[in-house]
Amino acid sequence: MGVISEFKAFAVKGNVVDMAVGIIIGAAFGKIVSSFVGDVIMPPIGLLIGGVDFADLAVTLKAAQGDVPAVVLAYGKFIQSIIDFLIVAFAIFMGVKAINRLKREEAVAPSLPPTPTKEEVLLGEIRDLLKAQHDKPL
């Protein structure tokens, strides 16, 4: 089997396609969460603590000199990234929790025994007839 045909077989497997869709949706979700944190959550928090913009929180390690930009430790962006992570992690946790609950309910639900096939019904009737003949006194 050639490399191209092996790759084609690998790429069209359900798991790979599902994973690709998950990654794309996850990236989009990450952008939404980043916007939510940066544009909705952080401004009110900054306002509550004295009008601070978290994106601007930084410690200058070395001032700018000529064309060389300043070296800064941007801890405000780091705090914002931590909040992004916590929101994404909580959303994933809630999703996994819901999926696990559905799986548990599925496992607990009683399953009906399979209906016998025509052959099984016929074999059961033959068995019953043979047993009735065997149990009859001669």
C-alpha positions as a Markdown table, in Angstrom:
| # | Residue | x | y | z |
|---|---|---|---|---|
| 1 | Met | 0.0 | 0.0 | 0.0 |
| 2 | Gly | 1.4 | 3.3 | -1.0 |
| 3 | Val | 2.0 | 6.3 | 1.3 |
| 4 | Ile | -0.7 | 8.3 | -0.3 |
| 5 | Ser | -3.3 | 5.6 | 0.0 |
| 6 | Glu | -2.3 | 5.0 | 3.6 |
| 7 | Phe | -2.6 | 8.7 | 4.3 |
| 8 | Lys | -6.0 | 8.8 | 2.6 |
| 9 | Ala | -7.2 | 5.8 | 4.7 |
| 10 | Phe | -6.0 | 7.6 | 7.8 |
| 11 | Ala | -7.4 | 11.0 | 7.0 |
| 12 | Val | -10.9 | 9.8 | 6.3 |
| 13 | Lys | -11.3 | 7.8 | 9.5 |
| 14 | Gly | -14.0 | 9.1 | 11.7 |
| 15 | Asn | -11.8 | 9.8 | 14.7 |
| 16 | Val | -9.4 | 12.1 | 12.6 |
| 17 | Val | -12.3 | 14.1 | 11.1 |
| 18 | Asp | -13.9 | 14.4 | 14.6 |
| 19 | Met | -10.7 | 15.6 | 16.1 |
| 20 | Ala | -10.2 | 18.2 | 13.3 |
| 21 | Val | -13.7 | 19.5 | 13.8 |
| 22 | Gly | -13.0 | 19.7 | 17.6 |
| 23 | Ile | -9.8 | 21.6 | 17.1 |
| 24 | Ile | -11.4 | 24.1 | 14.7 |
| 25 | Ile | -14.3 | 24.7 | 17.1 |
| 26 | Gly | -11.9 | 24.8 | 20.1 |
| 27 | Ala | -9.9 | 27.5 | 18.4 |
| 28 | Ala | -13.0 | 29.5 | 17.6 |
| 29 | Phe | -14.2 | 29.0 | 21.2 |
| 30 | Gly | -10.8 | 30.2 | 22.5 |
| 31 | Lys | -11.2 | 33.5 | 20.5 |
| 32 | Ile | -14.6 | 34.0 | 21.9 |
| 33 | Val | -13.4 | 33.4 | 25.4 |
| 34 | Ser | -10.4 | 35.7 | 24.9 |
| 35 | Ser | -12.8 | 38.5 | 23.7 |
| 36 | Phe | -15.2 | 37.8 | 26.6 |
| 37 | Val | -12.4 | 38.1 | 29.1 |
| 38 | Gly | -10.6 | 41.0 | 27.6 |
| 39 | Asp | -13.7 | 43.0 | 26.5 |
| 40 | Val | -16.4 | 42.1 | 29.1 |
| 41 | Ile | -14.8 | 40.8 | 32.3 |
| 42 | Met | -11.5 | 42.7 | 32.7 |
| 43 | Pro | -12.8 | 46.3 | 32.2 |
| 44 | Pro | -15.3 | 46.1 | 35.1 |
| 45 | Ile | -12.6 | 44.4 | 37.3 |
| 46 | Gly | -10.2 | 47.1 | 36.3 |
| 47 | Leu | -12.8 | 49.8 | 37.1 |
| 48 | Leu | -13.4 | 48.2 | 40.6 |
| 49 | Ile | -9.7 | 48.3 | 41.5 |
| 50 | Gly | -9.2 | 51.9 | 40.4 |
| 51 | Gly | -9.5 | 52.2 | 36.7 |
| 52 | Val | -6.6 | 49.9 | 35.9 |
| 53 | Asp | -6.4 | 48.3 | 32.4 |
| 54 | Phe | -5.0 | 44.9 | 32.9 |
| 55 | Ala | -3.4 | 44.8 | 29.4 |
| 56 | Asp | -1.3 | 47.8 | 30.4 |
| 57 | Leu | 0.0 | 46.2 | 33.7 |
| 58 | Ala | 3.7 | 45.7 | 33.2 |
| 59 | Val | 7.0 | 46.2 | 34.9 |
| 60 | Thr | 9.7 | 47.8 | 32.7 |
| 61 | Leu | 12.9 | 45.9 | 33.1 |
| 62 | Lys | 14.9 | 48.1 | 30.7 |
| 63 | Ala | 13.8 | 51.4 | 29.2 |
| 64 | Ala | 13.6 | 51.9 | 25.4 |
| 65 | Gln | 16.8 | 53.3 | 23.9 |
| 66 | Gly | 16.6 | 54.8 | 20.4 |
| 67 | Asp | 15.1 | 52.1 | 18.0 |
| 68 | Val | 15.3 | 49.4 | 20.6 |
| 69 | Pro | 12.0 | 48.8 | 22.3 |
| 70 | Ala | 11.7 | 48.6 | 26.1 |
| 71 | Val | 12.0 | 45.2 | 27.8 |
| 72 | Val | 8.8 | 44.7 | 29.9 |
| 73 | Leu | 7.3 | 42.0 | 32.1 |
| 74 | Ala | 3.6 | 42.1 | 31.0 |
| 75 | Tyr | 2.0 | 40.5 | 34.0 |
| 76 | Gly | -1.4 | 42.0 | 33.2 |
| 77 | Lys | -1.6 | 40.0 | 30.0 |
| 78 | Phe | -0.6 | 37.0 | 31.9 |
| 79 | Ile | -3.4 | 37.5 | 34.4 |
| 80 | Gln | -5.8 | 37.9 | 31.5 |
| 81 | Ser | -4.5 | 34.6 | 30.0 |
| 82 | Ile | -5.0 | 32.8 | 33.3 |
| 83 | Ile | -8.6 | 34.0 | 33.4 |
| 84 | Asp | -9.1 | 32.8 | 29.8 |
| 85 | Phe | -7.7 | 29.4 | 30.8 |
| 86 | Leu | -10.0 | 29.1 | 33.8 |
| 87 | Ile | -13.1 | 29.9 | 31.8 |
| 88 | Val | -12.2 | 27.5 | 29.0 |
| 89 | Ala | -11.3 | 24.8 | 31.5 |
| 90 | Phe | -14.6 | 25.3 | 33.3 |
| 91 | Ala | -16.5 | 25.1 | 30.1 |
| 92 | Ile | -14.8 | 21.9 | 29.1 |
| 93 | Phe | -15.3 | 20.5 | 32.6 |
| 94 | Met | -19.1 | 21.2 | 32.3 |
| 95 | Gly | -19.2 | 19.6 | 28.8 |
| 96 | Val | -17.5 | 16.5 | 30.0 |
| 97 | Lys | -19.6 | 16.3 | 33.0 |
| 98 | Ala | -22.8 | 16.5 | 30.9 |
| 99 | Ile | -21.5 | 13.8 | 28.5 |
| 100 | Asn | -20.6 | 11.5 | 31.5 |
| 101 | Arg | -24.1 | 12.0 | 33.0 |
| 102 | Leu | -25.7 | 11.1 | 29.6 |
| 103 | Lys | -23.5 | 8.0 | 29.4 |
| 104 | Arg | -24.4 | 7.0 | 33.0 |
| 105 | Glu | -28.1 | 7.4 | 32.2 |
| 106 | Glu | -27.7 | 5.3 | 29.1 |
| 107 | Ala | -25.9 | 2.5 | 31.0 |
| 108 | Val | -28.6 | 2.5 | 33.7 |
| 109 | Ala | -31.5 | 2.3 | 31.3 |
| 110 | Pro | -32.7 | -1.3 | 31.1 |
| 111 | Ser | -32.2 | -2.9 | 27.8 |
| 112 | Leu | -34.8 | -5.2 | 26.4 |
| 113 | Pro | -33.8 | -8.7 | 25.6 |
| 114 | Pro | -33.4 | -9.2 | 21.9 |
| 115 | Thr | -36.4 | -10.7 | 20.1 |
| 116 | Pro | -35.7 | -14.3 | 18.9 |
| 117 | Thr | -35.3 | -14.9 | 15.2 |
| 118 | Lys | -37.6 | -17.2 | 13.3 |
| 119 | Glu | -35.1 | -19.9 | 13.4 |
| 120 | Glu | -34.8 | -19.6 | 17.2 |
| 121 | Val | -38.6 | -19.8 | 17.6 |
| 122 | Leu | -38.7 | -22.8 | 15.3 |
| 123 | Leu | -35.9 | -24.6 | 17.2 |
| 124 | Gly | -37.7 | -23.8 | 20.5 |
| 125 | Glu | -40.9 | -25.4 | 19.1 |
| 126 | Ile | -39.0 | -28.5 | 17.9 |
| 127 | Arg | -37.3 | -28.8 | 21.4 |
| 128 | Asp | -40.7 | -28.6 | 23.1 |
| 129 | Leu | -42.2 | -31.2 | 20.8 |
| 130 | Leu | -39.3 | -33.6 | 21.3 |
| 131 | Lys | -39.5 | -33.1 | 25.1 |
| 132 | Ala | -43.2 | -33.7 | 25.0 |
| 133 | Gln | -42.7 | -37.0 | 23.1 |
| 134 | His | -39.9 | -38.0 | 25.4 |
| 135 | Asp | -41.9 | -37.4 | 28.5 |
| 136 | Lys | -44.9 | -39.4 | 27.2 |
| 137 | Pro | -45.2 | -42.9 | 28.6 |
| 138 | Leu | -44.9 | -45.7 | 26.0 |
